[in-house]
Amino acid sequence: MTTDCNPPADPTATARQRARPYLIAILGLIILIFLMLLLPSSPDLRDSPFATDIPAACRQILWVRSPSITSPQARMQLMQRASATSAWQQVGPDIPVTLGHAGLGWGKGLHQSPPPAGFPEKIEGDKRSPAGLFLLPTLFGMAPATETGPLNMPYIALRPGIIGVDDPASTHYNQIVDSRLVTRDWSSNESMSRHKKLYRWGAFVAHNPEGIPGAGSCIFLHLWPGEGRSTSGCTAMSEADIERVIRWLDASQQPCLLQEVLQENGSIDSRNL
């Protein structure tokens, strides 16, 4: 008769072994939740002080946020929503952009609030990009309208004679006109077709739409003059990114540009003024 030398199995130990994978999984889940809580939450467009200025019909926003008023570096997010009461959702990755050499100045657009204390107002020639909420009415570019590929926005093909008037004394101040078709009453202007690289693709920004003399003129989205290089007051980005933007914009969605300083708890961070 043979004798089994192995002791009988301990049912308690067997239960512990069976439970071990579940305990490890639960512990891993707890650690994952803890790490997620440590990560910064995604920015919410509803926290912007300009949120209440956004038109109900607006479904697309280019949201540009700068780390400080004087910084020429910023990040852009493409935001969309299904309806006036829907949450805003980001479309694709962030886009690095550059602003005016002097950063931001409080612009004139859809927003009604005055600039906070310490926030300079945008004026002609200040090398600042406008802060605030602005309509994006029209695209432009060097390509003929028949060669742009699919676009969902009005488009102006730049050609010799099309200029931006930046003379505050002109009746055409802050307007894009064909200089061959209007009577000249300005002493300074920007030839749009001269900047073949920067203006290969772009969009007009409806800053100072009433043409208030000296409040700033000819603000665009366009290609940057070089990676990370700032502008005279426009918002610029790489060619791949500007093309992504113009092909995403849709006039039926009432697109807007929102430019502001990074927010903290829904208000302008005074440390960045």
URTAPE-V331193 format. One record per backbone hydrogen bond with DSSP energy under -0.5 kcal/mol. CO is the residue of the C=O (numbers start at 1). NH is the residue of the N-H. E is the energy in kcal/mol with one decimal. If there is no record, write none. Layout:
BEGIN
[[CO	NH	E] [CO	NH	E]]
END
This chain:
BEGIN
[[3	5	-0.6] [9	11	-0.8] [10	14	-2.2] [11	15	-1.8] [12	16	-1.9] [13	17	-2.3] [14	18	-2.1] [15	19	-1.8] [16	20	-1.3] [17	21	-0.6] [19	23	-2.2] [20	24	-2.5] [21	25	-2.3] [22	26	-2.4] [23	27	-2.6] [24	28	-2.5] [25	29	-2.1] [26	30	-2.3] [27	31	-2.3] [28	32	-2.3] [29	33	-2.5] [30	34	-2.2] [31	35	-2.4] [32	36	-2.2] [33	37	-1.8] [34	38	-1.2] [35	39	-1.1] [43	45	-0.5] [44	47	-2.3] [45	48	-1.4] [48	51	-1.9] [50	53	-1.7] [50	54	-0.6] [51	54	-1.1] [55	58	-1.5] [59	81	-1.6] [60	256	-1.8] [61	63	-0.8] [61	79	-2.9] [62	64	-0.7] [62	258	-2.9] [63	77	-2.1] [64	260	-2.2] [65	75	-1.9] [66	262	-3.1] [68	71	-0.7] [69	104	-3.3] [72	99	-3.2] [73	67	-0.6] [74	97	-2.3] [75	65	-2.4] [76	95	-2.8] [77	63	-2.9] [77	79	-0.7] [78	91	-3.3] [79	61	-2.5] [80	89	-2.9] [83	86	-0.9] [89	80	-2.5] [90	92	-0.6] [95	76	-3.0] [97	74	-2.2] [98	236	-2.5] [99	231	-2.5] [100	103	-2.0] [103	100	-0.7] [103	129	-3.0] [105	131	-3.0] [106	122	-2.6] [107	109	-0.5] [108	208	-3.2] [116	119	-2.2] [118	120	-0.7] [120	106	-3.6] [123	126	-1.7] [127	102	-2.8] [129	105	-2.4] [131	107	-2.5] [132	259	-2.6] [133	110	-3.1] [133	111	-0.7] [134	257	-3.2] [135	137	-0.5] [135	206	-2.6] [137	154	-0.5] [138	204	-2.8] [139	156	-1.8] [140	202	-1.9] [141	158	-3.1] [144	147	-2.4] [145	148	-0.7] [152	251	-3.0] [154	139	-3.0] [155	157	-0.5] [156	141	-1.6] [156	158	-0.6] [159	162	-2.1] [161	163	-0.6] [161	179	-3.4] [162	192	-1.8] [162	193	-0.7] [163	165	-0.5] [163	177	-2.1] [164	166	-0.6] [164	190	-2.6] [165	174	-2.5] [166	168	-0.7] [167	170	-2.1] [170	173	-1.3] [172	175	-1.4] [175	165	-2.4] [175	177	-0.6] [177	163	-2.8] [177	179	-0.8] [178	181	-2.5] [178	182	-0.7] [188	166	-0.8] [188	167	-0.6] [189	191	-0.5] [190	164	-2.6] [190	192	-0.8] [191	194	-0.8] [191	195	-0.6] [192	195	-0.7] [194	196	-1.5] [195	199	-2.6] [197	200	-1.3] [198	223	-2.2] [200	142	-1.4] [200	143	-0.6] [201	223	-0.5] [202	140	-2.3] [203	221	-2.3] [205	207	-2.4] [206	209	-0.5] [208	211	-2.1] [212	215	-2.2] [214	124	-2.2] [219	205	-2.4] [220	235	-2.2] [221	203	-1.8] [222	237	-1.5] [226	229	-2.7] [231	101	-2.0] [235	222	-1.8] [236	98	-2.3] [237	224	-2.6] [238	242	-2.6] [239	243	-2.1] [240	244	-1.7] [241	245	-2.3] [242	246	-2.6] [243	247	-1.8] [244	248	-1.0] [245	248	-0.7] [245	249	-2.2] [249	152	-0.6] [250	253	-2.2] [251	254	-1.6] [253	59	-3.4] [253	60	-1.0] [255	136	-1.9] [256	62	-2.6] [257	134	-2.7] [258	64	-3.5] [259	132	-2.6] [260	66	-2.3] [262	269	-1.0] [264	267	-1.3] [267	264	-2.3] [268	270	-0.7] [269	272	-2.3] [270	273	-1.2] [272	69	-1.7]]
END
